[in-house]
C-alpha cells in the first residue's frame, strides 16, 4: 500500500519503510511529523483518490536528519564583452 502526499510544493509517493528527502520542516530530528495533505492512498484497484485530499488519511513520518541540498554553482557570462 502506498500514499501520495504533498509537502513543500511537491508531491511524493511513499510507503511504509521509505526514506525520502523533503523541504525543511518545522520540527527537530527524532520527532514525528504528520502529513495531512494526502492526495491518494491504496494500491491497484483499491486506490482511493481524494478531491483534492482523502478524508481522514494521515501519514506519520520520523525526521531522521535536517540538512541542506548540494550547493549550486551559478555562472553568467556574455561572449566577447568581458563580462563574467
C-alpha positions in Angstrom: 0.0 0.0 0.0 1.3 3.4 -0.8 0.2 7.1 -0.4 0.8 10.2 -2.4 1.4 13.2 -0.1 2.1 16.9 -0.8 4.7 18.9 1.1 6.9 21.8 0.2 5.1 22.4 -3.1 6.0 18.9 -4.3 4.2 15.5 -4.4 5.8 12.3 -3.1 4.8 8.7 -3.4 5.6 7.0 -0.1 5.0 3.7 1.6 5.9 2.1 4.9 9.7 2.0 5.5 10.6 4.5 2.8 13.2 7.3 3.4 12.9 10.4 1.3 14.1 14.0 1.2 11.7 16.9 1.5 12.0 20.7 2.1 12.9 21.8 5.6 10.2 21.0 8.1 9.4 22.9 11.3 10.4 20.1 13.7 13.6 18.7 15.2 15.5 15.4 14.5 13.9 12.4 16.1 10.4 13.9 16.2 7.4 12.5 14.4 5.5 14.7 11.9 2.1 14.1 10.5 1.3 14.9 6.8 -2.4 15.6 6.5 -2.2 16.6 2.8 -2.8 13.0 1.4 -3.9 13.1 -2.2 -4.3 9.3 -2.8 -3.9 6.1 -0.8 -4.2 2.4 -1.6 -2.8 0.2 -4.3 -4.1 -1.3 -7.6 -7.9 -1.4 -7.8 -8.2 -0.3 -4.1 -6.7 3.1 -4.8 -8.7 6.0 -3.2 -8.1 9.4 -4.8 -9.2 12.5 -2.9 -10.9 15.6 -4.2 -8.3 17.2 -3.5 -7.4 15.3 -0.3 -8.5 11.9 1.1 -10.7 12.5 4.2 -9.2 11.2 7.4 -6.0 10.0 5.8 -2.7 10.8 7.6 0.9 9.9 7.0 3.2 9.7 10.1 6.9 10.2 9.5 10.0 10.3 11.7 12.6 13.1 11.0 15.9 11.3 10.6 18.1 14.3 9.7 17.7 18.0 8.9 20.1 19.3 6.3 20.7 21.2 3.1 20.9 20.1 -0.5 24.2 20.4 -2.6 25.3 23.9 -3.4 24.5 25.0 -7.0 27.1 26.9 -9.0 25.6 29.8 -11.0 27.8 31.4 -13.6 26.9 34.1 -16.0 28.9 35.5 -18.9 28.5 37.3 -22.2 30.8 36.3 -25.0 33.3 38.9 -26.3 32.0 41.5 -23.8 34.5 40.8 -21.0 31.5 40.1 -18.7 31.7 37.3 -16.2 
